[in-house]
Amino acid sequence: MEADAAREPETAEVLPQHKLDYKSLEAYLNRHLPGFGAEPEATLTITQYRSGKSNPTFHLQKGFQAYVLRKKPPGSLLPKAHKIDREFKVQKALFSIGFPVPKPLLYCNEASVIGTEFYVMEHVQGRIFRDFTLPGVSPAERSAIYVAMIETLARLHSLNLQSLQLEGYGPGAGYCKRQVSIWSKQYQAAAHQDIPAMKQLSEWLMKNLPDNDNENNLIHGDFKLDNIIFHPKESRVLAVLDWELSTTGHPLSDLAYLSLFYFWPRTVPMVNRGSHIHESIGIPSMEELISIYCRCRGINSVLPNWNFFLALSYFKLAGIAQGVYSRYLLGNNSSEDSFLFANIVQPLAETGLQLSKRTFSTSLPQVDTTRQLFVQTRKGQEVLTKVKHFMKHHILPAEKEVFEYYAQNENSVEKWKQPLVIEKLKEMAKAQGLWNLFLPAVSGLSQVDYALVAEETGKCFFAPDVFNCQAPDTGNMEVLYLYGSEEQKQQWLEPLLQGDITSAFCMTEPDVASSDATNIACSIERDGDSYIINGKKWWSSGAGNPRCKILILLGRTKTTSESRYKQHSMILVPINTPGIKIIRPLSVFGYMDNLHGGHLEIHFNQVRVPATNLLLGEGRGFEISQGRLGPGRIHHCMRTVGLAERALQIMCERAAQRKTFKKKLYEHIAMIKVAAPRTVCKIIDRAIQVCGGAGVSQDFPLANMYAITRVLRLADGPDEVHLSAIAKMELQDQAKAMRARM
């Protein structure tokens, strides 16, 4: 296991109170653990994980073999606590059916070996996020990590106890009542002072038990982000850890325990060093997580007794904190900061009391979770309604005028300018607050909210510009907002947000395979207080716009890092900097995309910019790219969905209005592809794909070939007319054959 930029080492020297008999352990494992003795000359090294607050956990290294050992803590223990045999049993059952847990290898109930019972499991290499706000992770990956976590929880709660052979793993019905009783007793046994809020919360919980306390699913008991190992590079769960509190009971207890950090008291520092979840961009809301969970389980998202389960979670967490401090006083805790837990018991209990009085019935998503994965916020619904109205009454009626403007000015000096009607529409949108909707920190919309807005604006090619939500400016503004310094934001982000200037993004290069961005060769070299840029870029979208004032460029910087993903940086380059040469605009299927400032080839020759123009730091270009690409891909996809809906609408309206051969188009035989033109179009399309960006430019004849071939499907009558005749002939032949058989 490895931490995500943890401030303290993940493992360290074994604490004095947890010292092990190395020789005894090694001898036992040599006899009982297959493969452990494969390298007899290798030395066994043991370090201790500092993150655990309960059962001490150790990392074992023997040559190339790595293991994890968990044992009971020494000394006097609370009743029914630290049952590591149960941990081993449940992990063994889960591993057998492919649920993500470390592979359990061996259980030892002989206390004589190292002083207590213990078990050994396979070491899983991956990422553990100790800070729940996920600093240093892009907003898109934050969202993916939380979604993967909630999907894993839903999968756990969907397992069948009988097929796992865990029918007797828990006492059965009455889980909620037992939990209140157990944690009340555990708290009382460990309490070092009288805390009235704990007593009040215990009494409230016992008086407000759910009517249906018979749910009996397998539950984790301590399911949260830092008990999960994620893939080193992907947002995928590899293993769920720490099954000490697992049992059978009500699954909403796990869901509520995972959700309690959304209500974390601001007077208490987060246990795991984070600030507060809802302040971190990209992390789904509690409502969104609940919606995903309920959809995965196929249950209604209106959760009864939700306030009870949230209050129970805080009561339980307060009890755990009290237990950690109690073990600190006894000297058998594995964490050096355990003394801090004495101060958080009371505020946690008070938060639980506050939640017990809240009504959540109107806060949770009232949706059919079988149909909808994510849920709009109320503000998102209101904004989408306003956008739809604006599209219908202002943007779509102006479409013809905009088309005519660009047709008339295609080859003139005015080709990069926008028509006056778009500027007027921008003023109207800005006045109505329909501006910068893509940026959550400015608009207050979630990614789900904006995805639906992007779908609507995709129905007209210039609509995103009207709302200041056009590419590449959206991605560039996100980069500046997330990674820019205060000076960079003031100089460039503010005028971009106001719509006073535009920007371009320079990444793709003509001389390398830019689909793998690690090939980017344009150099960014430090020279005193400056950086000097040399290289060629093309498909630099937006650079032809007369209002384009700033370029964001990805280039290669000198570094000692061996990682291919830490050799590039991003830097801000004002477009009027000496040494920048605009070579030419590139066409796409013969069109210049004049509206958005085109796609230009730009050469950089000894372009010098201040060192303060570097974004975030040297070697962090790919980190920035991921933050930029994640939301951008969603925006592009949703706009494309809107475009498809508009095309479908046009097709249906045409089919319902147009008559041929005394019939409406929709009354003719179903529209299918004609074999020859379709095949040729596919071949040309694949050739374009192989050639990449050059395939749709004027450098190759492919774009022209594709356009001509596509037109053939309309020349001399649309495909559908020919197919109608073909179908009639086929039906006549079939009828003749049938008569002949008769």
BELVENZI-V953703 format. One record per helix or strand of 2 or more residues. SS is the DSSP state (h for helix, s for strand). FROM is the first residue (numbers start at 1). LEN is the number of residues. If there is no record, write none. Layout:
SS:FROM:LEN
SS:FROM:LEN
//
This chain:
s:2:2
s:11:2
h:16:3
h:22:11
h:36:3
s:44:6
s:57:6
s:65:7
h:84:13
s:104:5
s:118:5
s:127:2
h:139:19
h:161:4
h:175:16
h:196:12
s:217:3
h:225:3
s:228:3
s:237:4
s:247:3
h:252:12
h:277:3
h:286:12
h:306:25
h:338:6
h:345:12
h:378:31
h:420:12
h:440:4
h:447:11
h:463:4
h:473:11
h:486:13
s:502:5
h:517:3
s:523:5
s:530:12
s:548:9
h:564:3
s:568:7
s:580:7
h:594:3
s:599:12
h:611:3
s:614:2
h:621:37
s:659:2
s:663:2
h:665:3
h:675:22
h:702:11
h:719:23
//
